[in-house]
Amino acid sequence: MPDRRNRKGILDRRIASGWNTTGWKILRTSTILFMVLAFLASFAAMMNGGVTFNGVLVEGWKGVWYTTGIAAIAGALFGAIWLLLFKALNQISKGK
């Protein structure tokens, strides 16, 4: 029978470290997903004339890459919020 008196956290350490890796996976996935979706949407907009930012028309590939970059930053921020959440769950489950 394992000695349960020495355990500090709620979960076993192997399970607790899973929160941390899940957070990094969500960060990578959300950044890549936002980039791909923005690239496809801005490419379609480029085929119809150009991409507009607050009424300013940006034509050609420059508009596509601006949109893709902005969406990549948004995806990274979205993933960073989830990363912080999962890091907090990791610390809570370890009992720190």
Residue frames as qw, qx, qy, qz and C-alpha x, y, z in Angstrom:
[[0.000, 0.888, 0.461, 0.000, 0.00, 0.00, 0.00],
 [0.415, 0.499, -0.049, 0.759, 1.47, 3.42, -0.94],
 [0.334, -0.437, -0.455, 0.701, 2.20, 5.91, 1.78],
 [0.117, 0.758, 0.459, 0.449, -0.32, 8.71, 1.23],
 [0.398, -0.822, -0.216, 0.346, 0.91, 10.92, 4.05],
 [0.466, -0.358, 0.275, 0.761, 3.86, 12.25, 2.02],
 [0.284, 0.511, 0.570, 0.577, 1.69, 13.48, -0.86],
 [0.075, -0.318, -0.211, 0.921, 1.23, 17.24, -0.92],
 [0.279, 0.126, -0.341, -0.889, -0.98, 17.74, -3.95],
 [0.741, 0.157, 0.272, -0.594, -4.38, 16.55, -5.00],
 [0.900, 0.398, -0.098, -0.150, -3.13, 14.49, -7.93],
 [0.861, -0.174, 0.250, 0.407, -0.15, 12.27, -8.60],
 [0.174, -0.686, 0.295, 0.642, 2.83, 14.21, -10.01],
 [0.305, 0.037, 0.771, 0.558, 2.66, 12.37, -13.35],
 [0.137, 0.710, 0.673, 0.152, -0.92, 13.52, -13.85],
 [0.148, -0.870, -0.163, 0.441, -0.16, 17.03, -12.60],
 [0.280, -0.429, 0.460, 0.725, 2.58, 17.57, -15.20],
 [0.320, 0.420, 0.762, 0.376, 0.00, 16.83, -17.90],
 [0.071, 0.899, 0.356, -0.244, -1.61, 20.23, -17.28],
 [0.203, -0.722, 0.305, 0.587, 1.59, 21.97, -18.27],
 [0.286, -0.086, 0.764, 0.572, 2.08, 20.05, -21.51],
 [0.232, 0.654, 0.714, 0.092, -1.57, 20.53, -22.43],
 [0.015, -0.888, -0.137, 0.439, -1.17, 24.29, -22.08],
 [0.188, -0.526, 0.540, 0.629, 1.80, 24.37, -24.46],
 [0.290, 0.233, 0.848, 0.377, -0.07, 22.20, -26.98],
 [0.163, 0.818, 0.539, -0.116, -3.04, 24.60, -26.93],
 [0.101, -0.802, 0.150, 0.570, -0.71, 27.59, -27.40],
 [0.219, -0.267, 0.723, 0.598, 0.93, 26.03, -30.48],
 [0.234, 0.426, 0.846, 0.218, -2.34, 24.77, -31.93],
 [0.115, 0.856, 0.414, -0.287, -4.21, 28.05, -31.50],
 [0.101, -0.697, 0.314, 0.637, -1.39, 30.08, -33.05],
 [0.187, -0.100, 0.816, 0.538, -1.14, 27.80, -36.08],
 [0.191, 0.568, 0.799, 0.045, -4.91, 27.53, -36.48],
 [0.071, 0.859, 0.211, -0.461, -5.39, 31.32, -36.33],
 [0.126, -0.541, 0.513, 0.655, -2.61, 31.77, -38.91],
 [0.206, 0.125, 0.879, 0.411, -4.05, 29.24, -41.35],
 [0.155, 0.715, 0.675, -0.093, -7.58, 30.60, -41.09],
 [0.004, 0.836, 0.011, -0.549, -6.40, 34.19, -41.51],
 [0.189, -0.344, 0.665, 0.636, -4.27, 33.26, -44.49],
 [0.201, 0.358, 0.864, 0.293, -7.20, 31.56, -46.21],
 [0.085, 0.827, 0.500, -0.241, -9.60, 34.41, -45.45],
 [0.056, -0.787, 0.170, 0.590, -7.20, 37.14, -46.54],
 [0.250, -0.136, 0.768, 0.574, -6.23, 35.21, -49.67],
 [0.193, 0.590, 0.770, 0.150, -9.92, 35.05, -50.61],
 [0.003, 0.892, 0.233, -0.387, -10.23, 38.77, -49.90],
 [0.219, -0.533, 0.469, 0.669, -7.18, 39.46, -52.08],
 [0.259, 0.199, 0.824, 0.463, -8.81, 37.60, -54.95],
 [0.082, 0.785, 0.612, 0.051, -11.82, 39.91, -54.59],
 [0.187, 0.894, 0.089, 0.397, -9.78, 43.12, -54.68],
 [0.290, 0.480, -0.490, 0.667, -7.84, 43.52, -51.46],
 [0.512, -0.455, -0.644, 0.341, -7.88, 43.55, -47.68],
 [0.074, -0.759, -0.053, -0.645, -9.18, 46.61, -45.84],
 [0.496, -0.285, -0.561, 0.599, -7.95, 47.82, -42.46],
 [0.073, -0.653, -0.386, 0.648, -10.24, 50.55, -41.05],
 [0.435, 0.835, 0.210, -0.262, -11.18, 51.68, -44.53],
 [0.033, 0.745, -0.563, -0.355, -7.63, 51.58, -45.92],
 [0.944, 0.303, 0.017, -0.132, -7.33, 49.14, -48.81],
 [0.298, -0.615, 0.698, 0.214, -4.16, 47.04, -48.80],
 [0.844, 0.425, -0.137, -0.297, -3.77, 45.19, -52.08],
 [0.600, 0.510, -0.613, 0.064, -1.72, 42.17, -52.98],
 [0.772, -0.091, -0.584, 0.236, 0.32, 39.86, -50.83],
 [0.136, 0.302, -0.447, 0.831, 1.17, 42.63, -48.38],
 [0.582, -0.304, 0.069, -0.751, -2.42, 42.60, -47.12],
 [0.894, -0.099, -0.415, -0.136, -2.42, 38.83, -46.86],
 [0.637, 0.097, -0.553, 0.528, 0.75, 38.76, -44.75],
 [0.134, -0.346, 0.319, -0.872, -0.41, 41.66, -42.55],
 [0.758, -0.272, -0.086, -0.586, -3.64, 39.83, -41.83],
 [0.877, -0.011, -0.471, 0.099, -1.83, 36.56, -41.22],
 [0.404, 0.250, -0.519, 0.710, 0.62, 38.21, -38.82],
 [0.364, -0.341, 0.222, -0.838, -2.10, 40.00, -36.88],
 [0.874, -0.201, -0.199, -0.396, -4.07, 36.78, -36.55],
 [0.751, 0.114, -0.556, 0.338, -0.94, 34.90, -35.43],
 [0.079, 0.291, -0.480, 0.824, -0.45, 37.45, -32.65],
 [0.634, -0.262, 0.058, -0.725, -4.13, 37.11, -31.69],
 [0.904, -0.048, -0.405, -0.125, -3.81, 33.31, -31.68],
 [0.535, 0.201, -0.594, 0.567, -0.70, 33.50, -29.51],
 [0.213, -0.297, 0.371, -0.854, -2.49, 35.75, -27.02],
 [0.815, -0.175, -0.147, -0.532, -5.48, 33.41, -26.98],
 [0.857, 0.049, -0.492, 0.143, -3.18, 30.44, -26.39],
 [0.275, 0.332, -0.545, 0.719, -1.22, 32.33, -23.72],
 [0.537, -0.350, 0.200, -0.741, -4.40, 32.82, -21.70],
 [0.947, -0.100, -0.204, -0.228, -5.06, 29.08, -21.82],
 [0.665, 0.286, -0.537, 0.433, -1.40, 28.39, -21.01],
 [0.078, -0.399, 0.477, -0.779, -1.67, 30.51, -17.86],
 [0.776, -0.248, 0.044, -0.578, -4.87, 28.72, -16.90],
 [0.948, 0.036, -0.318, 0.005, -3.28, 25.29, -17.28],
 [0.434, 0.372, -0.554, 0.605, -0.14, 26.39, -15.44],
 [0.391, -0.393, 0.357, -0.752, -2.35, 27.48, -12.55],
 [0.924, -0.125, -0.088, -0.350, -4.10, 24.12, -12.61],
 [0.766, 0.272, -0.500, 0.298, -0.67, 22.47, -12.58],
 [0.122, 0.394, -0.551, 0.725, 0.40, 24.40, -9.48],
 [0.645, -0.304, 0.195, -0.674, -2.91, 23.77, -7.72],
 [0.954, -0.007, -0.241, -0.180, -2.76, 20.04, -8.41],
 [0.643, 0.281, -0.542, 0.462, 0.81, 19.88, -7.07],
 [0.579, -0.690, -0.405, 0.156, -0.26, 21.67, -3.91],
 [0.493, 0.077, -0.114, 0.859, 2.02, 24.72, -4.19]]
